[in-house]
Amino acid sequence: MNSVSGLAILAALLALVLIWAVVKYNEFIASRNRFHNAFAQIDVQLKRRYDLIPNLVKATRAYLAHERETLEAVVRARQQAVLAHAAAHERPGDAGALAAIEMAEAALAGPLGKLFALVESYPELQANETVAHLMEELSSTENRIAFARQAFNDDVMRYNTSIESFPASIVAGAFGFRSATSLRATRSVREREAVAVDL
């Protein structure tokens, strides 16, 4: 009788552990899907920015013909960012892919910030309705990117916490769940511009 009740208790405990492991596994999947979805939101905003940049270059080209080097630098940096973005899209949370996109975005920020400064220094460009609209759209998109990055980082943090917490980490390790990488905080293009001090 004691061995039967002992086996029943052991079977009940094993069943509880198995149910807990299944619940944890499903939580990990849901958490991973949330941070992948959060990256998809960054994806949307970056694509929007990448689509706006050539339009801004085209709209300013006639006014900034003597700034050809800046315009070409923006186009080159945009192309590199698009390529890095495509690689990161396939592997959100991968440290190497996210580092590549961060480097490409940083490389784009320099020439893009210079283009913003040039546009703001030409009254005829500021008065151009198309250019003003594109600048407004790019600024709005920069804000959306910042919010999307924050949401992604929050979801990555929750995911990492869930898979690294003991005893759930045992289930995570058994099923191959690995820590994801967050995006480093960045500043918008306008924040990267030098601050003018008038003394």
Backbone as CSV, one residue per row, in Angstrom:
resi,resn,N_x,N_y,N_z,CA_x,CA_y,CA_z,C_x,C_y,C_z
1,MET,0.822,-1.192,0.000,0.000,0.000,0.000,0.871,1.264,0.000
2,ASN,1.944,1.252,0.823,2.838,2.399,0.891,3.575,2.615,-0.425
3,SER,3.972,1.527,-1.083,4.674,1.680,-2.349,3.736,2.206,-3.427
4,VAL,2.464,1.828,-3.392,1.485,2.323,-4.370,1.235,3.800,-4.142
5,SER,1.066,4.217,-2.905,0.839,5.639,-2.625,2.110,6.445,-2.907
6,GLY,3.248,5.860,-2.638,4.510,6.525,-2.959,4.672,6.716,-4.459
7,LEU,4.308,5.700,-5.248,4.360,5.812,-6.707,3.348,6.835,-7.217
8,ALA,2.187,6.875,-6.586,1.155,7.838,-6.988,1.630,9.262,-6.723
9,ILE,2.256,9.461,-5.572,2.778,10.796,-5.247,3.895,11.170,-6.211
10,LEU,4.777,10.244,-6.507,5.865,10.494,-7.454,5.318,10.809,-8.846
11,ALA,4.318,10.048,-9.274,3.697,10.287,-10.588,3.030,11.653,-10.618
12,ALA,2.371,12.028,-9.520,1.718,13.340,-9.442,2.760,14.455,-9.511
13,LEU,3.875,14.280,-8.793,4.943,15.279,-8.827,5.555,15.399,-10.220
14,LEU,5.800,14.272,-10.864,6.333,14.291,-12.234,5.363,14.962,-13.195
15,ALA,4.071,14.696,-13.005,3.057,15.324,-13.858,3.051,16.838,-13.655
16,LEU,3.179,17.277,-12.396,3.218,18.719,-12.108,4.460,19.362,-12.732
17,VAL,5.604,18.694,-12.625,6.835,19.222,-13.218,6.700,19.297,-14.736
18,LEU,6.110,18.268,-15.329,5.921,18.259,-16.780,4.971,19.372,-17.214
19,ILE,3.883,19.555,-16.497,2.928,20.630,-16.821,3.614,21.987,-16.684
20,TRP,4.380,22.167,-15.590,5.097,23.427,-15.390,6.075,23.669,-16.536
21,ALA,6.810,22.637,-16.960,7.780,22.771,-18.049,7.093,23.160,-19.356
22,VAL,5.931,22.566,-19.629,5.178,22.903,-20.847,4.704,24.350,-20.791
23,VAL,4.201,24.764,-19.636,3.742,26.148,-19.473,4.917,27.109,-19.684
24,LYS,6.070,26.816,-19.090,7.255,27.670,-19.248,7.699,27.720,-20.714
25,TYR,7.725,26.573,-21.366,8.111,26.516,-22.773,7.215,27.437,-23.595
26,ASN,5.918,27.348,-23.370,4.971,28.198,-24.114,5.159,29.675,-23.781
27,GLU,5.497,29.977,-22.529,5.791,31.367,-22.162,7.026,31.874,-22.896
28,PHE,8.046,31.030,-23.007,9.264,31.428,-23.725,8.960,31.707,-25.201
29,ILE,8.157,30.840,-25.795,7.773,31.042,-27.208,7.030,32.359,-27.362
30,ALA,6.054,32.615,-26.479,5.276,33.856,-26.562,6.177,35.073,-26.362
31,SER,7.106,34.984,-25.420,8.009,36.094,-25.150,8.945,36.344,-26.333
32,ARG,9.462,35.272,-26.917,10.330,35.413,-28.098,9.552,36.023,-29.258
33,ASN,8.314,35.596,-29.453,7.493,36.160,-30.522,7.206,37.636,-30.293
34,ARG,7.055,38.041,-29.023,6.823,39.458,-28.731,8.027,40.300,-29.120
35,PHE,9.246,39.833,-28.798,10.387,40.675,-29.168,10.642,40.625,-30.665
36,HIS,10.314,39.526,-31.323,10.406,39.501,-32.796,9.407,40.481,-33.396
37,ASN,8.206,40.535,-32.838,7.208,41.484,-33.316,7.658,42.919,-33.051
38,ALA,8.269,43.149,-31.903,8.776,44.482,-31.592,9.853,44.887,-32.599
39,PHE,10.700,43.933,-33.003,11.700,44.251,-34.024,11.014,44.562,-35.358
40,ALA,9.933,43.866,-35.641,9.188,44.130,-36.877,8.664,45.565,-36.901
41,GLN,8.347,46.109,-35.729,7.896,47.503,-35.678,9.049,48.461,-35.984
42,ILE,10.248,48.127,-35.512,11.432,48.912,-35.877,11.641,48.806,-37.382
43,ASP,11.491,47.585,-37.879,11.628,47.273,-39.295,10.760,48.203,-40.149
44,VAL,9.509,48.345,-39.756,8.564,49.196,-40.497,9.050,50.634,-40.526
45,GLN,9.489,51.135,-39.377,9.913,52.535,-39.311,11.229,52.769,-40.044
46,LEU,12.146,51.806,-39.973,13.398,51.962,-40.719,13.137,51.948,-42.216
47,LYS,12.266,51.062,-42.668,11.919,51.044,-44.098,11.315,52.376,-44.513
48,ARG,10.479,52.917,-43.648,9.867,54.227,-43.941,10.960,55.281,-44.089
49,ARG,11.926,55.279,-43.150,13.011,56.248,-43.235,13.832,56.035,-44.500
50,TYR,14.156,54.772,-44.801,14.961,54.473,-45.982,14.252,54.893,-47.264
51,ASP,12.929,54.843,-47.264,12.174,55.283,-48.439,12.107,56.803,-48.547
52,LEU,12.122,57.490,-47.417,12.055,58.955,-47.434,13.385,59.597,-47.827
53,ILE,14.484,58.984,-47.463,15.801,59.588,-47.708,16.063,59.862,-49.188
54,PRO,15.838,58.903,-50.104,16.093,59.225,-51.516,15.209,60.362,-52.025
55,ASN,13.989,60.447,-51.503,13.111,61.545,-51.910,13.662,62.889,-51.446
56,LEU,14.205,62.930,-50.236,14.797,64.171,-49.735,16.036,64.532,-50.549
57,VAL,16.867,63.552,-50.843,18.063,63.811,-51.658,17.660,64.357,-53.023
58,LYS,16.659,63.731,-53.628,16.189,64.171,-54.950,15.618,65.585,-54.893
59,ALA,14.859,65.883,-53.838,14.234,67.203,-53.720,15.253,68.305,-53.458
60,THR,16.369,67.969,-52.822,17.374,68.989,-52.500,18.503,69.063,-53.520
61,ARG,18.567,68.093,-54.413,19.700,68.003,-55.344,19.894,69.284,-56.159
62,ALA,18.831,69.875,-56.656,18.959,71.082,-57.477,19.527,72.248,-56.666
63,TYR,19.112,72.358,-55.422,19.581,73.449,-54.568,20.998,73.215,-54.063
64,LEU,21.340,71.951,-53.875,22.622,71.612,-53.257,23.581,70.947,-54.236
65,ALA,23.567,71.391,-55.468,24.426,70.789,-56.489,25.898,70.850,-56.072
66,HIS,26.279,71.914,-55.397,27.669,72.073,-54.951,27.970,71.190,-53.732
67,GLU,26.957,70.562,-53.147,27.122,69.660,-51.996,26.965,68.198,-52.434
68,ARG,27.409,67.940,-53.655,27.252,66.606,-54.237,27.859,65.514,-53.352
69,GLU,28.991,65.809,-52.751,29.659,64.831,-51.902,28.768,64.432,-50.710
70,THR,28.104,65.403,-50.110,27.194,65.119,-48.986,26.036,64.263,-49.450
71,LEU,25.445,64.613,-50.580,24.310,63.852,-51.096,24.712,62.419,-51.425
72,GLU,25.888,62.255,-52.035,26.357,60.905,-52.355,26.662,60.107,-51.094
73,ALA,27.193,60.780,-50.064,27.475,60.102,-48.794,26.185,59.614,-48.145
74,VAL,25.130,60.409,-48.236,23.831,60.004,-47.695,23.317,58.774,-48.434
75,VAL,23.416,58.793,-49.743,22.930,57.664,-50.548,23.725,56.395,-50.234
76,ARG,25.050,56.506,-50.142,25.893,55.342,-49.832,25.579,54.793,-48.432
77,ALA,25.492,55.696,-47.473,25.227,55.269,-46.100,23.840,54.641,-45.987
78,ARG,22.884,55.179,-46.713,21.537,54.601,-46.717,21.573,53.179,-47.260
79,GLN,22.320,52.973,-48.339,22.406,51.645,-48.945,23.024,50.634,-47.974
80,GLN,24.066,51.049,-47.268,24.690,50.172,-46.273,23.717,49.853,-45.141
81,ALA,22.963,50.850,-44.734,21.976,50.640,-43.666,20.881,49.678,-44.121
82,VAL,20.446,49.800,-45.369,19.423,48.898,-45.910,19.939,47.459,-45.894
83,LEU,21.191,47.252,-46.295,21.766,45.905,-46.297,21.880,45.338,-44.882
84,ALA,22.344,46.154,-43.953,22.460,45.696,-42.564,21.092,45.407,-41.981
85,HIS,20.150,46.239,-42.331,18.781,46.059,-41.866,18.195,44.746,-42.375
86,ALA,18.451,44.421,-43.618,17.946,43.167,-44.193,18.520,41.963,-43.448
87,ALA,19.800,42.027,-43.100,20.421,40.919,-42.358,19.835,40.815,-40.951
88,ALA,19.628,41.941,-40.286,19.075,41.929,-38.932,17.619,41.476,-38.939
89,HIS,16.923,41.776,-40.011,15.519,41.357,-40.138,15.398,39.833,-40.063
90,GLU,16.375,39.146,-40.616,16.353,37.685,-40.607,16.689,37.107,-39.234
91,ARG,17.433,37.884,-38.410,17.890,37.366,-37.116,17.730,38.403,-36.013
92,PRO,16.485,38.827,-35.701,16.331,39.814,-34.620,16.801,39.211,-33.298
93,GLY,17.527,39.979,-32.548,18.050,39.482,-31.279,19.457,38.927,-31.388
94,ASP,19.950,38.696,-32.620,21.305,38.198,-32.825,22.294,39.345,-32.629
95,ALA,23.261,39.139,-31.767,24.210,40.203,-31.420,24.955,40.748,-32.637
96,GLY,25.428,39.870,-33.511,26.181,40.316,-34.685,25.330,41.131,-35.644
97,ALA,24.110,40.669,-35.882,23.213,41.376,-36.807,22.826,42.737,-36.245
98,LEU,22.559,42.790,-34.941,22.181,44.068,-34.336,23.364,45.024,-34.269
99,ALA,24.566,44.496,-34.048,25.753,45.358,-34.051,25.972,45.956,-35.438
100,ALA,25.736,45.140,-36.477,25.900,45.635,-37.855,24.898,46.736,-38.162
101,ILE,23.661,46.557,-37.716,22.657,47.586,-37.999,22.955,48.850,-37.202
102,GLU,23.441,48.707,-35.981,23.803,49.889,-35.191,24.943,50.658,-35.843
103,MET,25.939,49.936,-36.356,27.063,50.603,-37.031,26.591,51.296,-38.303
104,ALA,25.735,50.625,-39.057,25.223,51.220,-40.296,24.361,52.438,-40.005
105,GLU,23.560,52.357,-38.953,22.714,53.498,-38.578,23.576,54.672,-38.108
106,ALA,24.628,54.374,-37.369,25.537,55.437,-36.921,26.236,56.073,-38.124
107,ALA,26.618,55.244,-39.103,27.265,55.768,-40.313,26.298,56.609,-41.134
108,LEU,25.025,56.285,-41.107,24.009,57.054,-41.833,23.716,58.370,-41.122
109,ALA,23.771,58.362,-39.801,23.411,59.555,-39.033,24.309,60.746,-39.360
110,GLY,25.596,60.492,-39.587,26.509,61.596,-39.884,26.132,62.370,-41.136
111,PRO,26.116,61.715,-42.315,25.762,62.448,-43.529,24.314,62.949,-43.529
112,LEU,23.414,62.185,-42.907,22.016,62.615,-42.862,21.878,63.856,-41.985
113,GLY,22.594,63.874,-40.865,22.595,65.063,-40.006,23.163,66.270,-40.733
114,LYS,24.213,66.039,-41.542,24.800,67.135,-42.322,23.802,67.641,-43.358
115,LEU,23.064,66.723,-43.974,22.047,67.129,-44.947,20.949,67.938,-44.268
116,PHE,20.525,67.522,-43.079,19.524,68.284,-42.335,20.033,69.699,-42.061
117,ALA,21.296,69.784,-41.634,21.878,71.098,-41.334,21.948,71.962,-42.586
118,LEU,22.309,71.356,-43.712,22.369,72.116,-44.969,20.989,72.632,-45.358
119,VAL,19.993,71.779,-45.242,18.629,72.190,-45.599,18.205,73.365,-44.727
120,GLU,18.528,73.280,-43.450,18.120,74.344,-42.540,18.900,75.638,-42.767
121,SER,20.037,75.559,-43.446,20.817,76.777,-43.694,20.447,77.465,-45.009
122,TYR,19.564,76.855,-45.793,19.131,77.452,-47.057,17.659,77.848,-46.952
123,PRO,17.380,79.157,-46.881,15.982,79.601,-46.760,15.094,79.109,-47.915
124,GLU,15.667,79.042,-49.127,14.852,78.584,-50.262,14.477,77.108,-50.118
125,LEU,15.333,76.326,-49.475,15.005,74.923,-49.222,13.952,74.808,-48.137
126,GLN,14.087,75.619,-47.115,13.103,75.584,-46.039,11.729,76.016,-46.547
127,ALA,11.716,76.896,-47.532,10.447,77.371,-48.081,9.835,76.369,-49.065
128,ASN,10.623,75.443,-49.555,10.127,74.444,-50.499,9.186,73.485,-49.762
129,GLU,7.952,73.421,-50.231,6.920,72.627,-49.551,7.265,71.132,-49.518
130,THR,7.791,70.618,-50.608,8.150,69.194,-50.663,9.257,68.880,-49.670
131,VAL,10.293,69.718,-49.643,11.410,69.508,-48.727,10.930,69.622,-47.280
132,ALA,10.113,70.619,-46.993,9.596,70.801,-45.630,8.782,69.583,-45.195
133,HIS,7.977,69.066,-46.111,7.166,67.890,-45.793,8.054,66.662,-45.536
134,LEU,9.062,66.481,-46.363,9.972,65.347,-46.179,10.757,65.460,-44.874
135,MET,11.203,66.658,-44.551,11.919,66.868,-43.279,11.004,66.552,-42.101
136,GLU,9.764,66.984,-42.185,8.786,66.703,-41.125,8.558,65.199,-40.994
137,GLU,8.404,64.524,-42.129,8.193,63.073,-42.118,9.400,62.334,-41.538
138,LEU,10.595,62.762,-41.913,11.803,62.128,-41.373,11.928,62.350,-39.865
139,SER,11.633,63.554,-39.408,11.688,63.824,-37.970,10.672,62.975,-37.217
140,SER,9.479,62.884,-37.756,8.433,62.059,-37.149,8.853,60.592,-37.119
141,THR,9.468,60.148,-38.197,9.922,58.761,-38.282,11.032,58.488,-37.271
142,GLU,11.931,59.450,-37.074,12.990,59.291,-36.072,12.376,59.046,-34.691
143,ASN,11.321,59.794,-34.363,10.650,59.593,-33.071,10.028,58.210,-32.995
144,ARG,9.400,57.781,-34.072,8.778,56.455,-34.093,9.826,55.354,-33.938
145,ILE,10.981,55.547,-34.561,12.071,54.566,-34.437,12.518,54.480,-32.975
146,ALA,12.656,55.621,-32.330,13.086,55.634,-30.927,12.092,54.878,-30.044
147,PHE,10.799,55.110,-30.249,9.789,54.408,-29.460,9.802,52.906,-29.755
148,ALA,9.953,52.556,-31.025,9.980,51.140,-31.402,11.214,50.445,-30.830
149,ARG,12.351,51.131,-30.821,13.572,50.557,-30.239,13.381,50.301,-28.748
150,GLN,12.745,51.256,-28.067,12.517,51.090,-26.634,11.599,49.897,-26.370
151,ALA,10.541,49.767,-27.162,9.628,48.630,-27.000,10.359,47.313,-27.255
152,PHE,11.213,47.283,-28.272,12.000,46.087,-28.569,12.903,45.738,-27.387
153,ASN,13.627,46.726,-26.880,14.527,46.474,-25.757,13.772,45.993,-24.520
154,ASP,12.591,46.558,-24.275,11.777,46.106,-23.145,11.371,44.643,-23.319
155,ASP,10.956,44.281,-24.528,10.553,42.894,-24.781,11.744,41.936,-24.703
156,VAL,12.907,42.366,-25.180,14.111,41.534,-25.075,14.479,41.335,-23.612
157,MET,14.370,42.401,-22.817,14.689,42.278,-21.399,13.750,41.274,-20.710
158,ARG,12.452,41.366,-21.009,11.503,40.426,-20.409,11.807,38.990,-20.842
159,TYR,12.109,38.806,-22.132,12.447,37.484,-22.645,13.689,36.933,-21.940
160,ASN,14.748,37.749,-21.901,15.993,37.302,-21.270,15.778,36.981,-19.793
161,THR,15.024,37.801,-19.111,14.747,37.546,-17.694,14.014,36.227,-17.522
162,SER,13.048,35.969,-18.399,12.267,34.737,-18.267,13.109,33.491,-18.520
163,ILE,14.031,33.539,-19.473,14.822,32.335,-19.771,16.040,32.179,-18.871
164,GLU,16.434,33.263,-18.192,17.620,33.192,-17.342,17.277,32.949,-15.872
165,SER,16.001,33.071,-15.525,15.582,32.890,-14.128,15.539,31.405,-13.779
166,PHE,16.072,31.092,-12.606,16.060,29.704,-12.143,14.723,29.422,-11.476
167,PRO,14.112,28.295,-11.682,14.528,27.080,-12.370,14.100,27.046,-13.842
168,ALA,13.432,28.123,-14.300,12.978,28.146,-15.691,14.151,28.043,-16.666
169,SER,15.335,28.469,-16.245,16.513,28.404,-17.109,16.853,26.964,-17.502
170,ILE,16.464,26.011,-16.672,16.709,24.599,-17.002,15.894,24.216,-18.237
171,VAL,14.616,24.614,-18.246,13.746,24.333,-19.402,14.260,25.088,-20.623
172,ALA,14.621,26.359,-20.432,15.119,27.169,-21.548,16.362,26.546,-22.168
173,GLY,17.287,26.123,-21.328,18.509,25.494,-21.834,18.234,24.181,-22.536
174,ALA,17.315,23.410,-21.999,16.988,22.103,-22.592,16.379,22.251,-23.984
175,PHE,15.649,23.357,-24.201,14.993,23.544,-25.498,15.704,24.561,-26.385
176,GLY,16.902,24.966,-26.006,17.716,25.805,-26.886,17.349,27.276,-26.922
177,PHE,16.657,27.787,-25.933,16.371,29.223,-25.891,17.636,29.946,-25.446
178,ARG,18.063,30.919,-26.216,19.281,31.665,-25.925,18.943,33.137,-25.705
179,SER,19.777,33.803,-24.943,19.573,35.227,-24.683,19.604,36.014,-25.984
180,ALA,18.775,37.033,-26.035,18.742,37.932,-27.182,19.510,39.203,-26.816
181,THR,19.910,39.946,-27.812,20.659,41.184,-27.610,19.737,42.374,-27.806
182,SER,19.882,43.359,-26.935,19.127,44.606,-27.054,19.863,45.549,-27.995
183,LEU,19.146,46.534,-28.471,19.764,47.601,-29.253,20.260,48.663,-28.282
184,ARG,21.428,49.189,-28.542,21.928,50.270,-27.696,21.108,51.519,-27.944
185,ALA,21.047,52.347,-26.928,20.313,53.607,-27.057,21.035,54.491,-28.069
186,THR,20.259,55.113,-28.925,20.829,56.055,-29.889,20.064,57.355,-29.799
187,ARG,20.675,58.359,-30.347,20.001,59.653,-30.393,19.521,59.883,-31.808
188,SER,18.556,60.758,-31.950,18.034,61.057,-33.274,19.084,61.834,-34.069
189,VAL,18.845,61.951,-35.364,19.765,62.685,-36.238,19.916,64.111,-35.751
190,ARG,18.817,64.732,-35.360,18.876,66.122,-34.901,19.676,66.248,-33.612
191,GLU,19.608,65.260,-32.735,20.381,65.305,-31.498,21.864,65.140,-31.771
192,ARG,22.222,64.494,-32.863,23.631,64.254,-33.193,24.293,65.504,-33.768
193,GLU,23.474,66.446,-34.238,24.042,67.652,-34.819,24.757,68.450,-33.727
194,ALA,25.784,69.158,-34.128,26.487,70.021,-33.178,25.571,71.139,-32.713
195,VAL,25.649,71.465,-31.447,24.831,72.535,-30.894,25.543,73.847,-31.161
196,ALA,24.821,74.782,-31.763,25.407,76.085,-32.063,25.327,76.958,-30.817
197,VAL,26.441,77.538,-30.444,26.479,78.442,-29.289,26.785,79.824,-29.797
198,ASP,25.885,80.758,-29.485,26.057,82.143,-29.949,26.450,82.991,-28.752
199,LEU,27.708,83.450,-28.726,28.190,84.243,-27.594,28.187,85.711,-27.913
